[in-house]
């Protein structure tokens, strides 16, 4: 009797995975909170293979955990000051003083899709790399640094060419201004930020789907079975409309404004996302990017969204950068020093 009970329980569990929970309208219930943190990068590292063995992944994940444990060591109170101008490491602080590693959560596991431990989110092109920009796009992007974006990068030093996003108060990136989440965490496409605040929540009705991003508390509203807004109406996160293809939620997004510019794309960026259930606790997220003015052909990525019971906390970002006053004061002092040297 006990064996029959255990077997019946196992069969029911398998059936629950095969038959996802459904909403009153009959469509799969995609609701929940998901943790997008992963060690799998957007693009495959040069020379890497597409799929890791379990042993290879376990070793890499163990090495990552060891580095994290080391980075979490207490910081000495009598440590020396950082080098002038930082040590050249990437990011807005350049190791002159930023978050302790305790606050960061870049991920601890590789994403697994179809039983494969992936080394890149990009799956098409097959080399796992974002296609090369068109010549016109490369020419265009050289003149864009004067405009703020969500994924702008730090320059090495103020005054150097080409100018960076931190070299002028009017070029500070949108993430730092708390207008959008860092990188493309808010989407579309919704990507890991490899930093912190990795949670996304989906709330679903028959008419709308809301995707809440923990980072900067961005909320995307997908209007189901609707038409796109006129091209004259542009949004930070684009205009998203959705429909169902079987058990897959398909979200089509256009009408971006000219400041979002995912990976320096144009406002004509077109993103198609697909959400489906891999099992009762995991979503498969797949996206295709199209912008002929930036890449000569579309490209596609996918990765797993594991469910989590962790709560989403309010991202209480500052409404004004109070450090900016000191940044500007330092820039004026630097200009005054340069003027004095020019006189001599």
C-alpha positions in Angstrom: 0.0 0.0 0.0 2.8 2.4 0.9 4.6 1.8 -2.4 1.4 2.4 -4.3 0.9 5.7 -2.5 4.5 6.8 -3.2 4.1 5.9 -6.9 0.8 7.7 -7.1 2.3 10.8 -5.5 5.2 10.8 -8.0 2.8 10.4 -10.9 0.7 13.3 -9.6 3.8 15.5 -9.2 4.9 14.8 -12.8 1.4 15.6 -14.0 1.4 18.9 -12.2 4.6 19.9 -14.1 3.1 18.8 -17.4 -0.2 20.6 -16.7 0.6 24.1 -15.4 -1.7 25.9 -13.1 -4.2 28.0 -15.2 -5.9 31.3 -14.7 -9.8 31.6 -14.9 -9.4 32.5 -18.6 -7.7 29.1 -19.3 -4.2 30.5 -19.9 -1.2 29.3 -17.9 -0.6 31.1 -14.6 2.8 32.7 -14.9 2.5 34.7 -11.7 5.2 34.7 -9.1 8.5 36.3 -8.1 11.6 35.2 -10.0 15.3 35.6 -9.4 17.2 36.4 -12.5 20.7 36.3 -11.0 23.0 33.9 -13.0 26.7 33.4 -13.7 25.8 32.9 -17.4 26.9 36.0 -19.3 24.9 37.6 -22.1 27.6 36.7 -24.6 29.8 33.6 -24.7 33.4 34.2 -23.7 35.8 33.9 -26.6 36.9 30.3 -27.1 34.3 28.8 -24.7 32.0 26.0 -25.7 28.2 26.4 -25.7 27.4 24.0 -22.9 29.2 23.0 -19.7 29.3 19.6 -18.2 28.0 19.3 -14.6 31.5 18.8 -13.3 32.8 21.9 -15.1 29.9 24.0 -13.9 30.3 22.7 -10.3 34.0 23.7 -10.3 33.3 27.2 -11.7 30.5 27.8 -9.3 32.6 26.6 -6.4 35.5 28.9 -7.5 33.0 31.8 -7.7 31.7 31.1 -4.1 35.3 31.0 -2.8 36.0 34.4 -4.4 32.9 35.8 -2.9 33.7 34.5 0.5 37.1 36.1 0.2 35.6 39.4 -0.9 33.3 39.3 2.1 36.2 39.4 4.5 36.0 42.4 7.0 37.6 45.5 5.7 40.4 46.9 7.9 39.7 50.2 9.4 43.3 51.4 9.1 43.6 50.5 5.4 45.4 53.1 3.2 43.5 55.4 0.9 42.8 54.2 -2.6 45.1 55.5 -5.4 44.3 58.9 -6.9 41.8 58.4 -9.6 41.1 54.8 -8.7 42.8 51.7 -9.8 41.3 51.6 -13.3 38.7 48.9 -12.6 35.4 49.4 -14.4 32.4 51.0 -12.9 31.5 54.5 -11.7 33.7 54.2 -8.6 36.9 52.6 -10.0 37.6 51.2 -6.6 38.0 54.6 -4.9 35.2 53.5 -2.6 31.9 51.9 -3.5 29.7 49.1 -2.2 31.3 46.4 0.0 30.9 43.0 -1.7 28.4 42.1 1.0 25.8 44.2 -0.8 26.3 42.6 -4.2 24.6 39.6 -5.6 25.8 38.8 -9.1 24.6 35.2 -9.1 26.0 31.9 -8.1 24.7 29.4 -10.7 24.7 29.0 -14.4 21.4 28.9 -16.2 20.0 25.6 -17.3 17.7 25.2 -20.4 16.7 21.9 -21.9 19.0 20.2 -19.5 22.0 22.2 -20.9 24.2 24.3 -18.7 24.6 27.3 -20.9 27.7 29.6 -21.2 25.8 32.4 -22.9 22.3 33.8 -22.9 22.6 34.6 -26.6 21.7 31.4 -28.6 21.4 32.9 -32.1 23.9 33.5 -33.7 25.2 30.1 -32.7 28.5 31.5 -31.5 26.7 33.1 -28.6 27.8 36.6 -29.5 25.7 39.7 -30.3 26.1 40.5 -34.0 28.6 43.1 -35.0 27.1 46.6 -35.4 26.6 47.9 -38.9 29.0 50.5 -40.2 26.3 53.1 -40.0 25.6 52.2 -36.4 29.2 52.5 -35.4 29.4 55.9 -37.0 26.2 57.0 -35.3 27.2 55.8 -31.8 30.4 57.9 -31.8 28.3 61.0 -31.5 25.9 59.7 -28.8 27.9 60.2 -25.7 26.5 63.6 -25.0 23.1 62.0 -24.3 22.3 60.0 -21.2 21.3 56.3 -21.4 20.5 53.5 -19.0 23.6 51.4 -19.8 26.2 54.1 -20.4 29.8 53.2 -19.3 32.3 55.1 -17.1 35.2 56.8 -18.8 38.7 56.3 -17.5 39.3 59.9 -16.4 37.5 63.2 -16.8 38.8 65.2 -19.7 39.9 62.2 -21.8 38.5 61.5 -25.2 36.1 60.0 -26.0 34.1 61.6 -23.2 32.3 59.3 -20.9 29.0 59.3 -19.1 30.4 60.7 -15.9 32.4 63.6 -17.5 29.5 66.0 -17.5 26.4 66.4 -15.3 24.2 66.3 -18.3 25.6 62.9 -19.3 25.1 61.1 -16.0 23.5 57.7 -16.9 19.9 57.0 -16.3 20.5 54.3 -13.8 22.5 56.6 -11.5 19.7 59.2 -11.9 17.3 56.4 -10.7 15.1 56.8 -13.8 15.7 53.2 -15.0 17.3 50.1 -13.6 21.0 49.6 -14.4 21.8 48.0 -17.7 18.7 46.4 -19.2 17.3 44.8 -16.0 14.0 46.5 -16.6 13.9 45.4 -20.2 12.9 44.7 -22.7 14.8 42.6 -23.0 14.9 41.8 -19.3 18.5 40.8 -18.6 20.5 40.0 -15.4 22.3 43.1 -14.1 25.1 41.0 -12.5 25.0 43.4 -9.6 22.1 43.2 -7.2 18.3 43.5 -6.8 17.7 40.6 -9.2 14.0 39.9 -8.5 11.1 40.3 -11.0 7.4 39.8 -10.2 4.7 38.9 -12.7 1.1 39.8 -11.9 -1.4 38.5 -14.5 -5.0 39.2 -15.5 -6.9 38.5 -18.7 -6.4 42.1 -19.9 -3.0 43.0 -18.6 0.3 41.6 -17.4 2.5 43.6 -15.1 6.2 42.9 -14.8 7.8 44.6 -11.7 11.5 45.0 -11.6 13.1 45.2 -8.1 15.9 47.5 -9.4 14.6 51.1 -9.3 11.1 49.6 -9.0 10.3 49.8 -12.7 6.9 48.4 -13.7 6.1 47.3 -17.3 2.4 47.0 -18.2 1.7 44.6 -21.1 -1.7 45.3 -22.7 -3.2 42.1 -23.9 -4.7 41.7 -27.4 -4.2 45.4 -28.1 -2.7 47.6 -30.8 0.5 49.6 -30.5 0.2 53.2 -29.7 0.9 55.8 -32.4 4.6 56.2 -33.3 4.5 59.7 -31.9 4.0 58.3 -28.3 7.4 57.0 -27.0 8.1 55.4 -23.7 11.1 54.7 -21.5 10.3 50.9 -21.6 8.6 51.0 -24.9 5.0 50.1 -25.7 4.3 46.4 -24.9 1.3 44.5 -26.2 0.8 40.8 -25.6 -1.0 37.7 -27.0 -1.0 34.0 -26.3 0.4 31.4 -28.7 -0.8 28.2 -27.1 0.7 28.2 -23.6 3.3 30.8 -24.4 2.9 34.5 -23.6 4.3 36.6 -26.5 5.1 40.3 -25.8 5.8 42.6 -28.7 7.5 45.9 -27.8 8.1 49.0 -29.9 7.9 52.8 -29.5 11.0 53.3 -27.4 12.2 56.8 -26.7 15.6 58.0 -28.0 17.3 57.7 -24.6 16.7 54.1 -23.7 18.8 52.8 -26.6 19.6 49.2 -25.5 23.2 48.5 -26.6 23.1 51.8 -28.6 20.2 50.7 -30.7 17.8 53.3 -32.2 14.3 54.2 -31.1 13.1 51.8 -33.8 14.3 48.9 -31.7 11.8 46.0 -31.8 11.8 43.3 -29.1 9.7 40.1 -29.0 9.7 38.2 -25.7 8.3 34.8 -25.0 7.3 33.6 -21.5 6.5 29.9 -20.9 6.7 27.4 -18.1 9.6 25.0 -17.9 8.1 23.5 -14.8 6.0 24.5 -11.8 8.8 26.7 -10.4 10.7 27.9 -13.5 9.9 30.1 -16.4 11.7 30.1 -19.8 12.3 33.6 -21.0 13.2 34.0 -24.6 13.7 37.2 -26.6 14.5 38.4 -30.1 16.1 41.7 -30.9 15.6 43.5 -34.2 16.9 46.9 -35.3 18.2 46.9 -38.9 19.8 50.3 -38.3 22.0 48.8 -35.6 22.5 45.1 -36.5 22.2 43.6 -40.0 20.2 40.6 -38.7 18.0 39.8 -35.6 19.5 38.0 -32.6 18.0 35.8 -29.9 18.7 34.9 -26.3 17.1 32.7 -23.6 17.5 31.8 -20.0 15.7 30.3 -17.1 13.8 32.4 -14.5 13.7 30.3 -11.2 10.9 31.2 -8.8 11.8 32.4 -5.3 10.0 33.1 -2.1 12.2 36.1 -1.3 10.2 39.3 -0.9 10.7 42.3 -3.1 11.6 45.4 -1.1 11.1 48.9 -2.2 14.0 50.3 -4.1 14.2 53.6 -2.2 16.5 55.4 -4.7 17.4 59.0 -4.0 15.5 61.6 -5.9 18.6 63.8 -6.3 22.3 63.0 -6.3 23.5 64.9 -3.4 27.1 64.0 -4.2 26.8 65.9 -7.4 27.5 69.2 -5.7 30.9 67.9 -4.6 31.5 66.4 -8.0 30.9 69.7 -9.6 33.0 71.5 -7.0 35.9 69.1 -7.7 35.6 69.7 -11.5 35.7 73.5 -11.0 38.8 73.1 -8.7 40.5 71.0 -11.4 39.7 73.6 -14.1 41.2 76.3 -11.8 44.4 74.3 -11.3 44.7 73.8 -15.1 44.2 77.6 -15.7 46.9 78.4 -13.2 49.3 76.0 -14.8 48.5 77.6 -18.2 49.5 81.0 -16.9 53.0 79.8 -15.9 
